[in-house]
C-alpha cells in the first residue's frame, strides 16, 4: 500500500524487488501468511507516527506472521540453512509478510511445527507472541505454572483468544471466556471451563475472584470497568490489556503531549489498582521472539495447541480478507496462500 485508507489501498505490486538478506538475516520464501486485526487498523493509519519514527515507510507491506522455506542465509546466520521450513512473526517496524519473500533477523525465526501445514502454521506466530507478551512479559503468568489460577480471556473465539485459551489450559489454568452465542460450544471445545455468552449474561455479574484478566477487546469495547471489578483482591491479581490508547493518543497529540497523556494515565491506573485491590494493571504489545516460537512449537507438536483457521484465501484476495476481519465475526484466523507457493 502506498497510502492509508480503506481496503481499496491494498494492491499487489509485482515490480517490487526481492529483499536481500543482511549478514544476520534470513531470506524466506513465504508459503502462507495470516490476517490480524492489527493489519486492518494499521492500513487505516493506526500508530503512523510511532511506526514512521521506528522505520516503517511507504510503500508499506503489511502482515505480521508467516510460514515458509529458507532460501538464503546471511553469512553470520548459524541456526538455519536453505530448505528449512520455518515460521515467523517479524519486527513490526519493517516490511511485512503479505509478500512472496521476506528478509528477517535470525533471532525472529523458529522451525515450523512438523505436524502443521504452512497454512496452519501461518495462523499462529503473531497471536502466540502477543499472548506471550501479555501473560508472560508482564509477569501475570509464569510459563507452565498456571495451576490453581483462574484467568478470564475476553473474546475467546478470536485469533488471540482461541490461542490464549489453549495455552492457558496447557499450563494448567482454569479459564473463563466471553463470546457470542454462535461460539459457545467452540470455546468449550478449546478447553474453556466457563463460557459467558455476552448476549445473555453479564460477565461482571457472573464471575468473581479472577486472578488474571486478559483483555483482548480493550478500552473502547467497554469491558475494562467490569474486568477490574471481577479481579480478586491481593498480590498476584493482574489486569492486562493488549488494546490500549498508547499509539492512538500519540497519533492524536504527538510524542510530547500524547506521550505525556499515556504515561500519566497508565501510572494513574497502576496506582489506583494497587490502592483499590492490591492488584497490578498493565498494557502489553506484540514482541518478536524466535525463542518463544520454539517453545510454542513444542506445545503444538505435543498436541496441546492446535491452529484455528476459519478460511484460506489467495494473497490476491487480501481486500476481502480485510473486510472479513473488520466485521469482527471471524472464528480463529484468516490465512492467505501466497504467490510464492504457487511458483514453487
C-alpha positions in Angstrom: 0.0 0.0 0.0 1.2 3.5 -0.8 -1.3 5.4 1.3 -3.5 4.9 4.3 -7.2 4.2 3.8 -9.9 1.6 3.2 -9.4 -1.8 1.6 -9.0 -0.2 -1.8 -5.5 0.9 -0.9 -4.4 -2.7 -0.8 -2.7 -3.6 -4.1 -0.4 -6.3 -5.3 2.9 -4.8 -6.6 4.9 -7.3 -8.7 7.5 -4.7 -9.5 9.0 -4.5 -6.0 12.5 -6.1 -5.9 13.1 -9.2 -3.8 14.7 -8.4 -0.4 18.4 -9.1 0.1 19.2 -10.5 3.5 21.8 -8.7 5.6 24.6 -10.7 7.4 22.3 -11.6 10.3 19.2 -12.2 8.3 17.4 -15.0 6.5 15.5 -14.8 3.2 12.3 -16.7 3.4 10.0 -17.7 0.6 6.6 -17.3 2.1 4.0 -20.1 1.5 1.3 -18.6 3.7 0.6 -15.5 5.9 -2.3 -14.6 8.1 -4.6 -11.6 8.6 -4.7 -10.0 12.0 -6.9 -7.1 13.2 -3.7 -5.0 13.7 -3.2 -5.2 9.9 -6.6 -3.6 9.3 -6.1 -0.7 11.7 -2.6 -0.1 10.5 -4.0 0.1 7.0 -6.2 3.0 8.3 -3.2 4.8 9.8 -3.1 3.4 13.4 0.2 4.2 15.0 1.6 6.0 12.0 3.7 8.5 14.0 5.5 5.7 16.0 5.8 3.3 13.1 7.4 6.0 10.9 9.8 7.0 13.6 10.9 3.4 14.0 11.5 2.8 10.4 8.2 2.0 8.6 7.8 3.7 5.3 5.7 3.8 2.1 5.1 1.7 0.1 4.2 -0.3 3.2 3.9 -4.1 3.2 1.5 -5.3 5.9 1.5 -8.7 7.5 2.7 -9.8 10.9 3.3 -13.6 10.6 4.1 -16.3 8.1 5.3 -19.8 7.3 7.7 -20.7 4.6 11.0 -22.1 3.5 14.5 -20.6 3.9 16.0 -19.6 0.5 19.2 -17.9 1.6 21.1 -17.0 4.8 23.4 -14.2 5.7 27.0 -15.1 6.5 26.5 -14.7 10.3 23.5 -17.0 10.4 24.3 -20.3 12.2 21.0 -22.0 13.2 19.2 -22.2 9.8 20.0 -23.3 6.3 18.4 -23.2 2.8 15.5 -25.6 2.7 14.4 -25.3 6.4 10.7 -25.0 6.9 10.2 -22.1 9.4 7.6 -19.8 10.9 7.9 -16.2 11.9 6.3 -13.1 13.4 8.9 -10.5 12.5 9.6 -7.0 13.8 6.5 -4.9 13.1 8.6 -1.8 12.0 10.0 -3.4 8.8 8.4 -4.9 5.7 5.7 -7.4 6.5 4.6 -10.8 5.3 2.0 -10.0 2.6 4.6 -10.9 0.1 6.4 -13.7 -1.7 9.6 -13.2 0.1 10.7 -11.5 3.3 14.1 -11.0 5.0 14.1 -11.3 8.8 16.7 -11.4 11.5 17.8 -14.9 12.7 16.5 -14.2 16.2 13.0 -13.8 14.9 12.8 -17.2 13.3 12.0 -20.7 14.5 11.5 -24.1 12.9 7.9 -24.8 11.8 6.0 -27.5 13.7 6.4 -30.7 11.8 2.7 -31.6 12.2 1.3 -28.5 10.6 0.9 -27.4 7.0 2.2 -24.0 6.1 -1.3 -22.6 6.1 -2.0 -23.9 9.6 1.4 -22.7 10.9 1.0 -19.2 9.5 -2.1 -18.7 11.7 -0.2 -18.9 15.0 3.0 -16.8 15.4 1.5 -13.3 15.8 -1.2 -14.4 18.2 1.2 -16.6 20.1 3.8 -13.8 20.7 1.1 -11.2 21.5 -0.4 -13.6 24.1 3.0 -14.4 25.5 3.9 -10.7 25.8 0.6 -10.1 27.7 0.7 -13.0 30.0 4.4 -13.8 30.5 6.0 -10.5 29.6 4.0 -8.6 32.2 4.6 -11.2 34.9 0.9 -12.2 35.1 1.6 -15.9 34.4 4.7 -18.0 34.7 5.0 -20.4 31.8 3.9 -23.9 32.7 2.9 -22.8 36.2 -0.7 -21.6 36.0 -2.3 -24.4 38.0 -4.7 -23.0 40.6 -5.1 -19.7 38.8 -8.4 -18.6 37.2 -7.9 -16.5 34.1 -10.6 -14.5 32.2 -9.9 -14.3 28.4 -12.1 -11.9 26.6 -13.3 -12.7 23.0 -12.3 -16.4 23.2 -13.4 -17.2 19.6 -11.0 -14.7 18.0 -7.5 -15.4 16.9 -5.7 -14.3 20.1 -8.5 -15.5 22.4 -8.6 -19.0 20.8 -4.9 -19.4 21.2 -4.8 -18.0 24.7 -7.4 -20.4 26.0 -5.4 -23.4 24.7 -2.1 -22.1 26.0 -3.5 -21.4 29.5 -5.1 -24.9 29.6 -1.8 -26.4 28.6 -0.3 -24.6 31.6 -3.0 -25.9 34.0 -5.1 -22.8 34.4 -8.9 -22.6 35.0 -10.1 -20.5 32.0 -13.3 -18.4 31.7 -14.0 -16.6 28.4 -16.6 -14.4 26.7 -18.0 -14.9 23.2 -21.1 -14.5 21.1 -23.9 -17.1 21.1 -22.6 -18.9 18.0 -19.2 -19.6 19.5 -20.1 -21.0 23.0 -19.5 -24.7 22.0 -16.5 -23.7 20.0 -14.8 -22.1 23.0 -15.7 -25.1 25.1 -14.0 -27.3 22.5 -10.8 -25.3 23.0 -10.9 -26.2 26.7 -12.6 -23.2 28.3 -14.1 -24.1 31.7 -16.6 -21.3 31.9 -18.1 -19.7 28.8 -20.1 -16.4 29.0 -22.4 -15.7 26.2 -22.3 -11.9 26.2 -25.7 -11.6 24.5 -27.3 -13.4 27.5 -25.0 -12.9 30.5 -23.0 -10.1 32.1 -19.6 -11.4 32.9 -19.1 -8.8 35.6 -22.1 -10.3 37.4 -21.3 -13.9 36.7 -17.6 -14.0 37.7 -15.6 -13.1 40.7 -12.2 -13.7 42.3 -10.4 -13.8 39.0 -6.6 -14.0 39.2 -5.8 -12.6 35.8 -7.9 -10.8 33.2 -6.5 -10.9 29.6 -8.5 -8.2 27.8 -8.2 -8.6 24.1 -11.0 -6.1 23.4 -9.6 -3.0 25.1 -10.7 0.3 26.4 -13.1 1.1 23.5 -15.1 -2.0 24.0 -16.4 -1.0 27.4 -15.3 -4.1 29.3 -12.4 -2.7 31.3 -14.5 -1.5 34.2 -16.2 -4.8 34.7 -12.9 -6.7 34.2 -11.3 -4.7 37.1 -14.3 -5.4 39.2 -14.1 -9.2 38.9 -10.4 -9.3 39.8 -9.8 -10.7 43.2 -8.0 -8.6 45.8 -4.4 -9.0 46.7 -0.9 -9.6 45.3 -0.8 -11.7 42.1 -4.1 -10.4 40.7 -3.4 -8.7 37.4 -5.3 -7.0 34.6 -3.6 -6.9 31.2 -4.9 -5.2 28.0 -3.5 -5.5 24.5 -5.8 -2.9 23.1 -4.9 0.4 24.7 -4.7 4.1 23.8 -0.9 4.3 23.6 -0.5 4.6 19.8 -3.8 6.4 19.1 -3.0 9.1 21.7 0.4 9.7 20.2 -1.1 9.9 16.7 -3.6 12.5 18.1 -1.4 14.6 20.3 2.1 14.0 19.1 5.0 12.5 21.0 5.2 15.1 23.8 1.5 15.8 24.6 0.3 12.3 23.6 3.1 10.6 25.3 2.5 12.5 28.5 -1.2 11.7 28.4 -0.3 8.0 28.0 2.3 8.0 30.8 0.0 9.8 33.3 -3.0 7.6 32.5 -1.1 4.4 32.8 0.7 5.5 36.0 -2.6 6.6 37.5 -4.3 3.3 36.8 -1.4 1.3 38.2 -1.5 3.4 41.5 -5.3 3.2 41.7 -5.4 -0.6 41.2 -2.7 -1.0 43.9 -4.7 1.1 46.4 -8.1 -0.4 45.5 -7.3 -4.1 45.3 -3.6 -4.5 45.7 -3.6 -5.7 42.1 -1.5 -4.9 39.1 -2.6 -3.1 35.9 -0.6 -3.4 32.6 -0.7 -2.7 28.9 1.1 -5.1 26.6 2.1 -5.2 23.0 3.4 -7.7 20.5 7.1 -8.5 20.7 9.0 -10.7 18.3 11.0 -13.8 19.5 12.2 -16.9 17.7 13.0 -18.4 21.1 9.3 -18.1 22.2 8.2 -19.6 18.9 10.4 -22.6 19.7 8.5 -23.1 23.0 5.2 -22.8 21.2 6.3 -25.3 18.6 6.9 -27.9 21.3 3.3 -27.4 22.6 1.9 -27.7 19.1 3.8 -30.8 18.3 2.7 -32.3 21.6 -0.9 -31.7 20.6 -1.6 -29.2 23.3 -2.2 -26.3 21.0 -3.9 -26.5 17.6 -4.4 -24.0 14.8 -7.8 -22.4 14.4 -8.2 -21.4 10.7 -11.6 -20.2 9.5 -10.7 -19.9 5.8 -7.7 -19.8 3.4 -7.7 -17.2 0.6 -5.2 -16.3 -2.1 -3.0 -13.3 -1.4 -4.8 -11.5 -4.3 -8.0 -11.6 -2.1 -6.4 -9.6 0.7 -9.0 -6.9 0.4 -11.8 -9.4 1.0 -9.8 -10.8 3.9 -9.6 -7.3 5.5 -13.3 -6.8 5.0 -13.9 -10.1 6.8 -11.6 -9.3 9.7 -13.2 -5.9 10.2 -16.6 -7.5 10.6 -15.3 -8.9 13.9 -17.3 -12.1 13.1 -14.4 -14.4 12.3 -13.6 -17.5 14.3 -9.9 -18.0 14.7 -7.8 -16.8 11.8 -8.0 -16.0 8.1 -4.9 -17.3 6.2 -3.6 -16.0 2.9 -1.9 -18.5 0.5 1.0 -16.6 -1.0 2.1 -16.4 -4.7 5.5 -17.8 -3.9 4.0 -21.2 -3.1 2.2 -21.3 -6.4 5.5 -20.6 -8.2 7.3 -23.4 -6.3 
